[in-house]
C-alpha cells in the first residue's frame, strides 16, 4: 500500500500584492524533521508536491523582506493545501 500524500502550494507577494520571484521556502515535517526546499517562480508561485500526511512548519525568506514563519500546518490525505504569503518589506518582524 502506498503512503497517503498531499500537495502544498501558494503565492508569495509583497504588501502591495506584487509577486515575489526567488523567495526561498523551507518546509519541515515536525514529527520526522524531514525538510523540503522550494523557490518561488517568476509568478511568485511555489509548490511542494507529494508530501506525506503530517504537521509542518513553513519558513519563507526573500531579499529585502522580513522572514516569515507559518507553524502547525496540517497536511491530510489527498488534500491540496494553498497557503498564500505576504512578506513585509525590510527587516521588520511579521506579526
C-alpha positions as CSV (number, residue, x, y, z in Angstrom):
1,X,0.0,0.0,0.0
2,X,1.3,3.4,-1.0
3,X,1.6,6.1,1.7
4,X,-1.0,8.9,1.6
5,X,0.2,12.1,0.0
6,X,-0.9,15.6,-0.5
7,X,0.1,18.8,-2.3
8,X,1.0,22.2,-0.7
9,X,1.3,25.3,-2.8
10,X,0.7,29.1,-2.9
11,X,1.9,32.5,-3.9
12,X,4.5,34.9,-2.3
13,X,3.7,38.6,-2.6
14,X,4.6,41.9,-1.1
15,X,2.1,44.1,0.9
16,X,1.0,45.8,-2.4
17,X,0.1,42.5,-4.0
18,X,3.2,42.3,-6.3
19,X,4.5,38.8,-6.6
20,X,8.0,38.0,-5.2
21,X,10.0,35.7,-7.5
22,X,13.0,33.9,-6.0
23,X,11.7,33.7,-2.4
24,X,13.2,30.7,-0.6
25,X,10.8,28.3,1.2
26,X,11.7,25.6,3.7
27,X,9.0,23.2,4.8
28,X,9.7,20.9,7.8
29,X,7.7,17.9,8.8
30,X,7.6,18.4,12.6
31,X,7.4,14.8,13.7
32,X,10.0,13.4,11.2
33,X,12.2,16.5,10.9
34,X,12.2,16.0,7.1
35,X,13.0,19.1,5.1
36,X,11.7,20.2,1.7
37,X,13.0,23.3,-0.1
38,X,11.5,25.3,-2.9
39,X,11.9,28.7,-4.6
40,X,9.1,30.8,-5.9
41,X,9.0,31.2,-9.7
42,X,8.6,34.4,-11.8
43,X,4.9,34.4,-11.0
44,X,5.6,34.2,-7.2
45,X,4.3,30.6,-7.2
46,X,5.7,27.7,-5.2
47,X,4.8,24.1,-4.8
48,X,5.6,21.1,-2.6
49,X,4.0,18.1,-4.4
50,X,3.7,14.6,-2.9
51,X,4.0,15.4,0.8
52,X,3.4,12.7,3.4
53,X,0.5,13.4,5.8
54,X,1.6,15.3,8.9
55,X,2.2,18.6,10.6
56,X,4.5,21.1,9.1
57,X,6.3,24.5,9.7
58,X,7.0,26.8,6.7
59,X,9.7,29.4,6.7
60,X,9.8,32.0,3.9
61,X,12.7,34.3,3.1
62,X,13.4,36.8,0.3
63,X,16.0,39.6,-0.2
64,X,14.7,42.9,1.0
65,X,11.8,41.3,3.0
66,X,11.3,40.2,6.6
67,X,11.3,36.4,7.0
68,X,8.0,34.8,7.9
69,X,7.2,31.5,9.6
70,X,3.9,29.7,9.4
71,X,3.6,26.9,12.0
72,X,1.3,23.9,12.7
73,X,0.1,23.5,9.1
74,X,-1.8,20.2,8.9
75,X,-1.5,18.1,5.7
76,X,-4.2,15.5,5.4
77,X,-4.6,12.5,3.0
78,X,-5.1,13.5,-0.6
79,X,-5.5,17.2,0.2
80,X,-4.4,20.2,-1.8
81,X,-3.5,22.9,0.6
82,X,-2.9,26.5,-0.5
83,X,-1.0,29.0,1.6
84,X,-0.5,32.4,0.1
85,X,2.0,34.6,2.0
86,X,2.5,38.3,2.1
87,X,6.0,39.3,3.2
88,X,6.7,42.6,4.9
89,X,9.3,44.9,3.4
90,X,12.6,45.3,5.2
91,X,13.7,43.7,8.4
92,X,10.5,44.4,10.4
93,X,9.2,41.3,12.2
94,X,5.9,39.9,10.8
95,X,3.1,39.6,13.3
